[in-house]
Amino acid sequence: MSEKLQKILARSGVGSRREVETMISAGRVNVDGKVAQLGDRILPTQQVRVDGHPVKLAAEAEQICRVIAYHKPEGEICTRTDPDGRPTVFDRLPKLRGARWIAIGRLDINTSGLLLFTTDGELANRLMHPKFEVEREYAVRVFGEVTDAIIQKLRTGVELEDGKANFKKIKASGGEGINKWFHVTLTEGRNREVRRMWESQGTVVNRLIRVRYGDLLLPKHLPAGGYTEYPLEEVNYLRKLVHMDYETESLAKPEDRDERRRRMASIKRAVRKHQVAVKSGEKLAEKAEAKPQAKKQEPRKPGNKPFKGKTRTRM
């Protein structure tokens, strides 16, 4: 039975549905040697290439959906590669064969916290789509005076450049002086939405952490830069949220307390090693930039040899 090209490529781990549609529109996808068009339907037996590379098409029954939670630290960006050499959220994820990790949404470079990845592009696409209204909760530290009137505006909605936005829930959670913490919940993931909403009220967000996606909380035992794979129960919870069929298999191995402790210790060591490597690379780059360039010696004219004797003055 034929299926839409973007759906089967998303399921095969090429990217989210939206990313695949962009690839097709740009002419990067070929089917049986011909440039594909949006809306094309294909069979699993057809030959598909993306950027000239063959893609192994995954039948729906054959693919095992995997989901991991990653504790994103500040300073990492949500792209696969960066021309400026900055660290990305994909740098430390476990390596895959025949699939790749797809980020479920994004966090900006100065935001930390829970970031989900999956091998199923269709699942990623649905979890990001506003129509499913999957909740995201953030812990926000705000600098500036926050009045009851401001909180009421953020609840009812404020106008942003890309349309009206509002928090579904706002709860004060302490803080000192003019820096106050709040927990806010919304059901969409527009670019820098949380920061822009607070900024529209004359305040500044100086700390932002995603602590929940749906009902999945940022694991307390997970260090910044670490990841953990969800077992079948959590994977099926996410699939149920967006009206997808349940998975029957999982590659996540059950762990007892000692096994989890050993794995967390291993992750912490790997994170420290990665941080040291990143800092060392930054220092080397700074030294290379700061090192003064040696002056170039001007070439001597032919036959003009340097004088090595004493200078004699004629009378």
Secondary structure, DSSP 4 states (H G I P E B T S, - for coil): --EEHHHHHHHTTS--HHHHHHHHHTT-EEETTEE--TT-EE-TTS-EEETTEE--PPPTTTPPP-EEEEEEPTT-BSSS--TT---BTTTTSPP-SS---EEES---TT-EEEEEEES-HHHHHHHH-GGG---EEEEEEEES---HHHHHHHHH-EEETTEEE--SEEEEEEEETTEEEEEEEES---TTHHHHHHHTTT-EEEEEEEEEETTEEPPTTPPTT-EEE--HHHHHHHHHHTT-PPP----PPP--HHHHHHHHHHHHHHHHHHHHHHHHHHHHHHHHHHSPPPPPPPPPPTT-PPP-S------
